[in-house]
Amino acid sequence: MSHIIIENDNTWRLSGELSFATVGALLTEFIQRAALKPPKVLDLCNVTRTDSAGLALLIELRGLTKDASMNFRNIPEQMFKLAALSGVENLVNG
């Protein structure tokens, strides 16, 4: 099971698997929770596994929060590799 943990007003944490099976629900949850104030930091320290859908989720979240300047922290190595192969590492690095 994947979910969002709100540490404080500025930092949220993704937990669990970021895959084709989970990202739709996570995106919906993020949009609902971020309606008033999106986080400044999204921490991925508790992500257990990811695939290209997880990378697509981060790119989508970056687009949704472009005015809020959200940063990603503790991005899994596998996700960095996927981003580099796809030529989008600048979207997950900041």
ABEGO torsion letter per residue (X at the ends): XBBBBBABAABBBBBEBBBAAAAAAAAAAAAAAAAABBBABBBAAABABBBAAAAAAAAAAAAAAAAAGBBBBGBBAAAAAAAAAAGAAAAAAX
